[in-house]
Amino acid sequence: MLPNRAAAVVRCIMDSLAAGYARTLGDVERLTGRGLDQDVPSAVASTGPATTGL
């Protein structure tokens, strides 16, 4: 059954995207044998999330 309120629909979509992203990252880590945070240069890791300027 689908939610009938816009906020509930957006939450469902975001939860689904987050689950897929987490699953993909887990697959990458499993296939490479390395954690993704091990290869991030310190300059990139310290800047935080990218901003869109919106």
N, C-alpha and C positions, 0 to 999 in steps of 0.2 A: 504494500500500500504506500502510495506517495503522500508526503506531507502537503497540506493545503495552504500553508502560509509561506510567503516569500522567504522569510528569515529561516524557516525550517528547511526549505529547499536549498538555500545557499549553504546552510550548515551541513546538510547531507553531501552536497557536492564537494565542499572543502574537506570534510572527513574522508571522502573517497579518494580525493587527490593526495591527501597526506598519507593515507595507507599505501597507495600505489608508489609514492615517492620513497617511503620507508622500505617497502619491499624491494624496489629497484636498488637502493643503496646497499641493502643487505646482500643482494645478489652480487653486486660489484665487489663488495668486501670479501665475500665467500670465494668468488672466482679469481680475484687477484691475490688473496691471502694477506691483504693489508687493510688497515683501517683508513678511511678517507682522510681523516684529520692528520695522519702521519706525514703526508706529502704536501701540505699546504704551507707555502712560504709564510714566514712570520709577518711580513708586511701586509699580505692579503688577509691573514687570519685576524690581525689586530684592527682592521678597518671596519669590521662589522658588516651588516647587510647593506647591499647597494640601495641607493635611493633613486627614485624615478623623477624627482623634481616636480611632482604633481601637487 
